[in-house]
């Protein structure tokens, strides 16, 4: 799950957007997948008091041995589900940035090669007639981009999400099959 080199044994993932977009669920699935593969994982979540529409963030730290700090300081991957999230956390990411161009219309020009547009909301509307599947489309794209075990990710999703398994699996397939640059 985590990228492991002599100098790097820790992977940091930051996901942020608005309440109701499945940000926390996406983090839970990523974390469970890593745990099932023998990694140590911490996940911090924060959200506003609103049930839907407020600010939400999930930050995961994944390591093969131990997690020295649960705080994401230099995200290897940042998933932006809203323009405010993109603006707030852009500088916390030293790696790739996945963003939904329907929700993040303007990206910074200083590092275009780090950005990966994933039209998750548009695809969720077109394929499933429901924007709630956008997070699984994004998770599929993230899984492919990061070179993660796709079958393990699907199994973790089935454990975390209580219903609509067929649609969520289909949404993950849509995201995984996108031509994202690896």
Residue frames as a rotation matrix with the C-alpha (Angstrom) as fourth column:
UNK 1
0.572 0.820 0.000 0.00
0.820 -0.572 0.000 0.00
0.000 0.000 -1.000 0.00
UNK 2
0.806 -0.317 -0.500 2.54
-0.092 -0.901 0.424 2.59
-0.585 -0.295 -0.756 1.09
UNK 3
0.761 -0.647 -0.048 5.45
-0.096 -0.038 -0.995 3.58
0.641 0.762 -0.091 -1.07
UNK 4
0.872 -0.484 0.068 8.53
0.027 0.186 0.982 2.19
-0.488 -0.855 0.175 0.63
UNK 5
0.573 -0.817 0.063 12.06
0.084 -0.019 -0.996 3.22
0.815 0.577 0.058 -0.19
UNK 6
-0.187 -0.725 -0.663 15.13
0.840 0.232 -0.491 3.48
0.509 -0.648 0.566 2.01
UNK 7
-0.965 -0.226 0.135 14.28
0.146 -0.887 -0.439 7.11
0.219 -0.403 0.888 2.76
UNK 8
-0.483 0.858 0.172 10.48
-0.827 -0.512 0.233 6.81
0.288 -0.029 0.957 2.72
UNK 9
-0.913 0.236 -0.334 8.43
0.302 0.940 -0.162 4.48
0.276 -0.248 -0.929 4.83
UNK 10
-0.464 0.749 -0.473 5.45
0.390 -0.307 -0.868 6.75
-0.795 -0.588 -0.150 5.38
UNK 11
-0.718 0.346 0.604 2.64
0.553 -0.244 0.797 7.67
0.423 0.906 -0.016 2.98
UNK 12
-0.679 0.492 -0.545 0.40
0.196 -0.594 -0.780 10.63
-0.707 -0.637 0.307 3.68
UNK 13
-0.628 0.584 0.514 -3.01
0.646 0.022 0.763 11.06
0.435 0.811 -0.391 2.05
UNK 14
-0.769 0.421 -0.482 -5.25
0.045 -0.715 -0.697 14.09
-0.638 -0.558 0.531 2.48
UNK 15
-0.562 0.705 0.432 -8.86
0.711 0.145 0.688 14.16
0.422 0.694 -0.583 1.25
UNK 16
-0.704 0.336 -0.626 -11.04
0.304 -0.653 -0.693 17.22
-0.642 -0.679 0.358 1.69
UNK 17
-0.728 0.561 0.394 -14.33
0.302 -0.253 0.919 18.64
0.616 0.788 0.015 0.52
UNK 18
-0.437 0.691 0.576 -17.83
-0.820 -0.569 0.060 19.25
0.369 -0.446 0.815 1.83
UNK 19
-0.656 0.303 0.691 -19.96
-0.375 0.663 -0.647 17.09
-0.655 -0.684 -0.321 4.09
UNK 20
0.428 0.885 0.182 -22.04
-0.340 0.344 -0.875 14.55
-0.838 0.313 0.448 2.19
UNK 21
0.453 -0.322 -0.831 -19.41
-0.882 -0.031 -0.469 13.88
0.125 0.946 -0.298 -0.49
UNK 22
0.983 -0.028 -0.180 -18.10
0.047 0.994 0.100 10.71
0.176 -0.107 0.979 1.15
UNK 23
0.300 -0.926 0.231 -14.71
-0.626 -0.373 -0.685 12.12
0.720 0.061 -0.691 2.14
UNK 24
-0.053 -0.297 0.954 -14.61
-0.964 0.265 0.029 10.25
-0.261 -0.917 -0.300 5.47
UNK 25
0.774 0.392 0.497 -15.86
-0.261 0.913 -0.313 7.00
-0.576 0.113 0.809 3.89
UNK 26
0.818 -0.533 -0.216 -13.15
-0.161 0.149 -0.976 7.23
0.553 0.833 0.036 1.26
UNK 27
-0.053 -0.859 0.510 -10.56
-0.867 -0.213 -0.449 7.61
0.495 -0.466 -0.734 4.03
UNK 28
0.223 0.218 0.950 -12.01
-0.780 0.624 0.040 4.66
-0.584 -0.751 0.309 5.94
UNK 29
0.983 0.160 0.085 -11.80
-0.071 0.770 -0.634 2.44
-0.167 0.617 0.769 2.87
UNK 30
0.474 -0.879 -0.059 -8.19
-0.371 -0.138 -0.918 3.46
0.799 0.457 -0.391 2.16
UNK 31
-0.127 -0.527 0.840 -7.25
-0.980 -0.062 -0.187 2.86
0.151 -0.848 -0.509 5.79
UNK 32
0.519 0.391 0.760 -8.92
-0.546 0.836 -0.057 -0.54
-0.657 -0.386 0.648 6.01
UNK 33
0.956 -0.209 -0.205 -7.29
-0.080 0.488 -0.869 -1.63
0.281 0.848 0.450 2.77
UNK 34
0.121 -0.976 0.182 -3.86
-0.602 -0.218 -0.768 -0.70
0.789 -0.017 -0.614 4.15
UNK 35
-0.025 -0.065 0.998 -4.53
-0.963 0.271 -0.006 -2.44
-0.270 -0.960 -0.069 7.48
UNK 36
0.830 0.428 0.356 -5.61
-0.320 0.890 -0.325 -5.63
-0.456 0.156 0.876 5.70
UNK 37
0.769 -0.621 -0.148 -2.25
0.040 0.279 -0.959 -5.53
0.637 0.732 0.240 3.87
UNK 38
0.424 -0.587 -0.690 -0.34
0.870 0.477 0.128 -5.38
0.254 -0.654 0.713 7.16
UNK 39
-0.395 -0.577 0.715 0.36
0.372 -0.812 -0.450 -1.65
0.840 0.088 0.535 7.40
UNK 40
-0.422 0.243 -0.873 -0.07
0.817 -0.316 -0.483 0.63
-0.393 -0.917 -0.065 10.38
UNK 41
-0.374 0.414 0.830 -2.61
0.571 -0.602 0.558 3.38
0.731 0.683 -0.012 9.77
UNK 42
-0.561 0.389 -0.731 -3.89
0.551 -0.484 -0.680 6.48
-0.618 -0.784 0.058 11.51
UNK 43
-0.372 0.504 0.780 -6.77
0.683 -0.420 0.597 8.57
0.628 0.755 -0.188 10.27
UNK 44
-0.709 0.225 -0.668 -7.73
0.379 -0.677 -0.631 11.95
-0.594 -0.701 0.395 11.62
UNK 45
-0.300 0.671 0.678 -11.00
0.829 -0.169 0.534 13.41
0.472 0.722 -0.505 10.50
UNK 46
-0.740 0.165 -0.652 -12.42
0.306 -0.780 -0.546 16.84
-0.599 -0.604 0.527 11.01
UNK 47
-0.492 0.656 0.572 -15.68
0.692 -0.104 0.714 18.35
0.528 0.747 -0.403 9.95
UNK 48
-0.785 0.312 0.534 -17.99
-0.421 -0.902 -0.092 21.23
0.454 -0.297 0.840 10.66
UNK 49
-0.763 0.536 0.360 -21.11
-0.238 0.285 -0.929 20.87
-0.601 -0.795 -0.090 12.75
UNK 50
0.056 0.803 -0.593 -23.30
-0.960 -0.121 -0.254 20.63
-0.275 0.584 0.764 9.65
UNK 51
0.269 0.114 0.956 -24.36
-0.024 0.993 -0.112 17.17
-0.963 0.007 0.270 8.51
UNK 52
0.261 -0.143 0.955 -24.14
0.938 0.270 -0.217 18.13
-0.227 0.952 0.205 4.84
UNK 53
0.737 0.073 0.672 -22.42
0.464 -0.777 -0.425 20.97
0.492 0.625 -0.606 3.09
UNK 54
0.883 -0.459 0.096 -19.87
-0.389 -0.604 0.696 21.87
-0.261 -0.652 -0.712 5.78
UNK 55
0.184 -0.937 -0.298 -16.12
-0.909 -0.047 -0.413 21.45
0.373 0.347 -0.861 5.65
UNK 56
0.926 0.043 0.374 -14.75
-0.200 0.898 0.392 17.88
-0.319 -0.438 0.841 5.91
UNK 57
0.203 -0.907 -0.368 -11.21
-0.889 -0.014 -0.458 16.50
0.410 0.420 -0.809 5.91
UNK 58
0.975 -0.096 0.199 -9.72
-0.001 0.899 0.437 13.01
-0.221 -0.427 0.877 6.28
UNK 59
0.328 -0.926 -0.188 -6.00
-0.881 -0.228 -0.414 12.64
0.340 0.302 -0.891 6.70
UNK 60
0.999 0.008 0.053 -4.33
-0.021 0.966 0.256 9.26
-0.049 -0.257 0.965 6.65
UNK 61
0.088 -0.996 -0.024 -0.81
-0.996 -0.088 -0.012 8.25
0.010 0.025 -1.000 7.50
UNK 62
0.977 0.208 -0.049 0.21
-0.213 0.968 -0.130 4.77
0.021 0.138 0.990 6.37
UNK 63
0.058 -0.997 0.047 3.44
-0.989 -0.064 -0.133 3.04
0.136 -0.038 -0.990 7.31
UNK 64
0.229 0.018 -0.973 4.67
-0.269 0.962 -0.045 -0.55
0.936 0.272 0.225 7.17
UNK 65
-0.496 -0.530 -0.687 6.04
0.485 0.487 -0.726 -0.46
0.720 -0.694 0.016 10.72
UNK 66
-0.165 0.450 -0.877 4.76
0.920 -0.250 -0.302 2.35
-0.356 -0.857 -0.373 12.92
UNK 67
0.329 0.326 0.886 3.23
0.598 -0.798 0.072 5.78
0.731 0.507 -0.458 12.59
UNK 68
-0.567 -0.687 -0.455 5.30
0.793 -0.306 -0.527 8.37
0.223 -0.659 0.718 14.38
UNK 69
-0.793 0.401 -0.459 2.73
-0.123 -0.843 -0.524 11.14
-0.597 -0.359 0.717 14.00
UNK 70
-0.220 0.790 0.572 -0.87
0.785 0.492 -0.377 10.96
-0.579 0.366 -0.729 12.78
UNK 71
0.408 0.380 -0.830 -0.72
-0.008 -0.908 -0.419 14.44
-0.913 0.177 -0.367 11.25
UNK 72
0.429 -0.223 0.875 -0.40
0.900 0.183 -0.395 14.88
-0.072 0.957 0.279 7.49
UNK 73
0.251 -0.448 -0.858 2.30
0.190 -0.846 0.498 17.49
-0.949 -0.288 -0.127 6.96
UNK 74
-0.436 -0.429 -0.791 3.41
-0.745 -0.321 0.585 16.86
-0.505 0.844 -0.180 3.36
UNK 75
0.430 0.738 0.520 0.73
-0.318 0.663 -0.677 14.84
-0.845 0.126 0.520 1.61
UNK 76
-0.723 -0.602 0.339 1.92
0.035 0.458 0.888 12.43
-0.690 0.654 -0.310 -1.03
UNK 77
-0.672 0.627 0.394 -1.60
0.577 0.110 0.810 12.53
0.464 0.771 -0.435 -2.48
UNK 78
-0.775 0.519 -0.360 -4.25
-0.079 -0.645 -0.760 15.21
-0.627 -0.561 0.541 -2.00
UNK 79
-0.573 0.699 0.427 -7.82
0.779 0.304 0.548 14.68
0.254 0.647 -0.719 -3.20
UNK 80
-0.910 0.239 -0.339 -9.75
-0.094 -0.915 -0.393 17.96
-0.404 -0.326 0.855 -3.53
UNK 81
-0.455 0.843 0.288 -13.54
0.890 0.423 0.169 17.73
0.020 0.334 -0.943 -3.70
UNK 82
0.717 0.685 -0.127 -14.08
0.683 -0.727 -0.068 21.50
-0.138 -0.038 -0.990 -3.43
UNK 83
0.367 -0.556 0.746 -12.42
0.333 -0.671 -0.663 24.78
0.869 0.491 -0.061 -4.39
UNK 84
0.664 -0.145 0.733 -12.11
-0.650 -0.596 0.471 25.91
0.369 -0.790 -0.490 -0.73
UNK 85
0.854 -0.378 0.358 -10.40
0.061 0.755 0.653 22.61
-0.517 -0.536 0.668 0.16
UNK 86
0.560 -0.655 0.508 -8.03
0.779 0.206 -0.593 22.97
0.283 0.727 0.625 -2.78
UNK 87
0.414 -0.373 0.830 -7.08
-0.101 -0.925 -0.366 26.50
0.904 0.068 -0.421 -1.76
UNK 88
0.769 -0.033 0.639 -6.69
-0.634 -0.175 0.753 25.63
0.087 -0.984 -0.155 1.92
UNK 89
0.673 -0.427 0.604 -4.57
-0.121 0.742 0.660 22.48
-0.730 -0.517 0.447 1.55
UNK 90
0.946 -0.320 -0.049 -2.65
-0.018 0.099 -0.995 22.96
0.323 0.942 0.088 -1.71
UNK 91
0.268 -0.914 0.303 0.52
-0.743 -0.397 -0.538 23.94
0.613 -0.081 -0.786 0.13
UNK 92
0.240 -0.133 0.962 0.30
-0.809 0.521 0.273 20.85
-0.537 -0.843 0.018 2.37
UNK 93
0.868 0.155 0.472 0.79
0.094 0.881 -0.463 18.55
-0.487 0.446 0.751 -0.62
UNK 94
-0.038 -0.940 -0.339 4.20
-0.633 -0.240 0.736 17.67
-0.773 0.243 -0.586 -1.97
UNK 95
-0.727 -0.206 0.655 2.87
0.223 0.832 0.508 15.01
-0.649 0.516 -0.559 -4.34
UNK 96
-0.839 0.442 0.317 -0.02
0.372 0.042 0.927 14.47
0.396 0.896 -0.199 -6.73
UNK 97
-0.710 0.680 -0.185 -3.30
-0.311 -0.538 -0.784 16.35
-0.632 -0.499 0.593 -6.55
UNK 98
-0.728 0.616 0.300 -6.49
0.650 0.482 0.587 14.72
0.217 0.623 -0.752 -7.76
UNK 99
-0.746 0.508 -0.430 -9.31
-0.154 -0.760 -0.632 17.19
-0.648 -0.406 0.645 -8.22
UNK 100
-0.119 0.816 0.565 -12.82
0.882 0.349 -0.318 17.25
-0.457 0.461 -0.761 -9.61
UNK 101
-0.894 -0.361 0.264 -12.88
0.446 -0.763 0.467 19.95
0.033 0.536 0.844 -12.33
UNK 102
-0.045 0.940 0.339 -16.60
0.508 -0.270 0.818 20.53
0.860 0.209 -0.465 -11.80
UNK 103
0.797 0.355 -0.489 -15.89
0.578 -0.211 0.788 21.53
0.177 -0.911 -0.374 -8.19
UNK 104
0.189 -0.811 -0.554 -12.36
0.330 -0.479 0.813 22.95
-0.925 -0.337 0.177 -8.51
UNK 105
0.877 0.329 0.351 -12.52
0.424 -0.185 -0.886 25.12
-0.227 0.926 -0.302 -11.59
UNK 106
0.722 -0.667 0.183 -9.21
-0.445 -0.650 -0.616 26.96
0.530 0.363 -0.766 -11.17
UNK 107
0.792 -0.551 -0.262 -5.92
0.603 0.640 0.476 25.26
-0.095 -0.535 0.840 -10.37
UNK 108
0.582 -0.668 -0.463 -2.58
-0.292 -0.704 0.648 26.87
-0.759 -0.242 -0.605 -9.65
UNK 109
0.948 -0.187 -0.258 -0.24
-0.245 0.089 -0.965 27.12
0.203 0.978 0.039 -12.61
UNK 110
0.306 -0.919 0.248 3.01
-0.949 -0.273 0.159 26.57
-0.078 -0.284 -0.956 -10.69
UNK 111
-0.711 -0.557 0.429 2.97
-0.530 0.826 0.194 22.77
-0.462 -0.090 -0.882 -10.93
UNK 112
0.137 0.872 -0.469 0.53
-0.988 0.087 -0.128 21.55
-0.071 0.481 0.874 -13.61
UNK 113
-0.288 -0.322 -0.902 2.25
-0.519 0.844 -0.136 18.14
0.805 0.428 -0.411 -13.85
UNK 114
-0.991 -0.076 0.108 1.17
-0.131 0.439 -0.889 17.35
0.020 -0.895 -0.445 -10.27
UNK 115
-0.382 0.924 0.015 -2.53
-0.709 -0.282 -0.647 17.85
-0.593 -0.258 0.763 -11.06
UNK 116
-0.976 0.210 0.060 -4.86
0.205 0.786 0.584 15.09
0.076 0.582 -0.810 -12.23
UNK 117
-0.503 0.864 -0.024 -8.37
-0.862 -0.504 -0.058 16.09
-0.062 -0.009 0.998 -13.25
UNK 118
-0.943 0.332 -0.013 -10.89
0.332 0.943 0.000 13.38
0.012 -0.005 -1.000 -12.38
UNK 119
-0.670 0.726 0.155 -14.40
-0.575 -0.639 0.511 14.35
0.470 0.253 0.846 -13.57
UNK 120
-0.961 0.189 -0.202 -15.99
0.269 0.814 -0.515 12.31
0.067 -0.550 -0.833 -10.79
UNK 121
-0.494 0.825 -0.276 -19.11
-0.094 -0.366 -0.926 14.45
-0.864 -0.431 0.258 -10.30
UNK 122
-0.165 0.411 -0.896 -19.90
-0.956 -0.291 0.043 14.65
-0.243 0.864 0.441 -14.02
UNK 123
-0.694 -0.147 -0.705 -19.36
-0.424 0.875 0.236 10.90
0.582 0.462 -0.669 -14.44
UNK 124
-0.917 0.396 -0.050 -21.48
0.260 0.498 -0.827 10.10
-0.303 -0.772 -0.560 -11.37
UNK 125
-0.237 0.854 -0.463 -24.33
-0.501 -0.516 -0.695 12.18
-0.833 0.068 0.550 -12.81
UNK 126
-0.147 0.132 -0.980 -23.99
-0.987 0.046 0.154 10.69
0.066 0.990 0.123 -16.29
UNK 127
-0.646 -0.241 -0.724 -23.47
-0.359 0.933 0.009 7.04
0.673 0.265 -0.690 -15.36
UNK 128
-0.765 0.268 -0.586 -25.43
0.592 0.652 -0.475 6.69
0.255 -0.710 -0.657 -12.11
UNK 129
-0.009 0.771 0.636 -27.74
0.246 -0.615 0.749 9.72
0.969 0.163 -0.184 -12.08
UNK 130
0.938 0.247 -0.244 -26.44
0.277 -0.110 0.955 10.40
0.209 -0.963 -0.171 -8.57
UNK 131
0.425 -0.813 0.399 -23.50
-0.468 -0.574 -0.672 12.56
0.775 0.099 -0.624 -7.45
UNK 132
0.662 -0.127 0.739 -23.07
-0.714 0.195 0.673 10.41
-0.230 -0.973 0.038 -4.33
UNK 133
0.860 -0.368 0.353 -21.02
0.406 0.913 -0.037 7.91
-0.309 0.175 0.935 -6.35
UNK 134
0.788 -0.586 0.188 -18.37
-0.275 -0.609 -0.744 10.54
0.551 0.535 -0.641 -7.21
UNK 135
0.368 -0.692 0.621 -16.23
-0.894 -0.079 0.442 9.52
-0.257 -0.717 -0.648 -4.24
UNK 136
0.450 -0.192 0.872 -16.01
0.048 0.980 0.191 5.91
-0.892 -0.045 0.450 -5.46
UNK 137
0.911 -0.196 0.363 -15.09
0.362 -0.045 -0.931 7.12
0.199 0.980 0.030 -8.95
UNK 138
0.578 -0.725 0.375 -12.34
-0.692 -0.679 -0.245 9.21
0.432 -0.118 -0.894 -7.35
UNK 139
0.372 -0.434 0.821 -11.24
-0.630 0.531 0.566 6.24
-0.681 -0.728 -0.076 -5.22
UNK 140
0.770 -0.073 0.634 -10.93
0.430 0.793 -0.431 4.09
-0.471 0.604 0.642 -8.34
UNK 141
0.810 -0.485 0.330 -8.80
0.043 -0.512 -0.858 6.76
0.585 0.709 -0.394 -10.02
UNK 142
0.458 -0.641 0.616 -6.65
-0.886 -0.384 0.260 7.17
0.070 -0.665 -0.744 -6.91
UNK 143
0.599 -0.188 0.779 -6.15
-0.187 0.913 0.364 3.40
-0.779 -0.363 0.511 -6.66
UNK 144
0.801 -0.292 0.523 -4.86
0.598 0.400 -0.694 3.25
-0.007 0.869 0.495 -10.23
UNK 145
0.725 -0.520 0.451 -2.76
-0.253 -0.811 -0.527 6.40
0.640 0.268 -0.720 -9.98
UNK 146
0.353 -0.579 0.735 -1.06
-0.932 -0.148 0.331 5.24
-0.082 -0.802 -0.592 -6.77
UNK 147
-0.249 -0.455 -0.855 -0.58
-0.600 0.765 -0.233 1.68
0.760 0.455 -0.464 -8.04
UNK 148
-0.459 0.156 0.875 -2.56
-0.833 0.265 -0.485 0.22
-0.307 -0.952 0.008 -5.15
UNK 149
-0.983 0.129 0.132 -4.06
0.150 0.975 0.163 -3.26
-0.108 0.180 -0.978 -5.04
UNK 150
-0.641 0.766 -0.053 -7.42
-0.660 -0.515 0.547 -2.77
0.392 0.385 0.836 -6.74
UNK 151
-0.075 0.623 -0.778 -8.97
0.116 0.781 0.614 -6.06
0.990 -0.044 -0.130 -5.63
UNK 152
-0.545 -0.191 -0.816 -8.00
0.811 0.124 -0.571 -5.32
0.210 -0.974 0.088 -2.00
UNK 153
-0.977 0.205 -0.052 -9.52
-0.190 -0.960 -0.207 -1.84
-0.092 -0.192 0.977 -2.32
UNK 154
-0.339 0.903 -0.263 -12.79
-0.518 0.055 0.854 -3.28
0.785 0.426 0.449 -3.62
UNK 155
-0.121 0.255 -0.959 -12.91
0.598 0.790 0.135 -5.77
0.793 -0.557 -0.248 -0.72
UNK 156
-0.829 -0.224 -0.513 -12.32
0.552 -0.484 -0.679 -2.96
-0.096 -0.846 0.525 1.78
UNK 157
-0.813 0.578 0.065 -15.10
-0.519 -0.772 0.367 -0.89
0.262 0.265 0.928 0.18
UNK 158
-0.121 0.804 -0.581 -17.52
-0.091 0.574 0.814 -3.79
0.988 0.152 0.004 0.57
UNK 159
-0.290 -0.053 -0.955 -16.71
0.862 0.418 -0.285 -3.96
0.415 -0.907 -0.076 4.29
UNK 160
-0.908 -0.173 -0.381 -17.02
0.345 -0.825 -0.448 -0.22
-0.237 -0.538 0.809 4.93
UNK 161
-0.719 0.671 -0.181 -20.07
-0.686 -0.644 0.339 0.71
0.111 0.368 0.923 2.86
UNK 162
-0.623 0.464 0.629 -23.26
-0.264 0.633 -0.728 -0.98
-0.736 -0.620 -0.272 4.08
UNK 163
0.280 0.819 0.501 -25.32
0.381 0.384 -0.841 -0.91
-0.881 0.427 -0.204 0.88
UNK 164
0.883 0.153 -0.444 -25.42
-0.333 -0.463 -0.822 -0.13
-0.331 0.873 -0.358 -2.85
UNK 165
0.141 -0.902 0.407 -22.46
-0.036 0.406 0.913 -2.46
-0.989 -0.143 0.025 -3.39
UNK 166
0.214 -0.040 0.976 -23.09
0.885 0.432 -0.176 -3.03
-0.414 0.901 0.128 -7.10
UNK 167
0.897 0.169 0.409 -23.27
0.348 -0.841 -0.415 0.69
0.274 0.514 -0.813 -7.88
UNK 168
0.749 -0.662 0.000 -20.21
-0.474 -0.537 0.698 1.47
-0.462 -0.523 -0.716 -5.74
UNK 169
0.050 -0.729 0.683 -18.18
0.323 0.658 0.680 -1.28
-0.945 0.187 0.268 -7.40
UNK 170
0.417 0.169 0.893 -19.28
0.908 -0.037 -0.417 -0.03
-0.037 0.985 -0.169 -10.82
UNK 171
0.993 -0.057 0.102 -18.31
-0.056 -0.998 -0.013 3.53
0.102 0.007 -0.995 -9.83
UNK 172
0.399 -0.905 0.149 -14.88
-0.279 0.036 0.960 2.35
-0.873 -0.425 -0.238 -8.70
UNK 173
0.068 -0.334 0.940 -14.47
0.772 0.614 0.163 0.60
-0.632 0.715 0.299 -12.06
UNK 174
0.820 0.271 0.504 -15.33
0.539 -0.662 -0.521 3.84
0.192 0.699 -0.689 -13.89
UNK 175
0.860 -0.510 0.007 -12.63
-0.465 -0.780 0.419 5.71
-0.208 -0.364 -0.908 -11.95
UNK 176
0.217 -0.808 0.548 -10.07
-0.042 0.553 0.832 2.94
-0.975 -0.203 0.086 -12.25
UNK 177
0.193 -0.063 0.979 -10.58
0.872 0.469 -0.142 2.74
-0.450 0.881 0.146 -16.01
UNK 178
0.962 0.113 -0.247 -9.99
0.021 -0.937 -0.348 6.47
-0.271 0.330 -0.904 -16.55
UNK 179
0.524 -0.818 0.237 -6.81
0.641 0.196 -0.742 7.31
0.561 0.541 0.627 -18.44
UNK 180
0.977 -0.211 0.040 -5.09
-0.181 -0.709 0.681 8.87
-0.115 -0.673 -0.731 -15.41
UNK 181
0.383 -0.909 -0.166 -1.35
-0.406 -0.004 -0.914 9.44
0.830 0.417 -0.370 -15.74
UNK 182
0.927 -0.078 -0.366 0.56
0.330 0.631 0.702 7.06
0.177 -0.772 0.611 -13.50
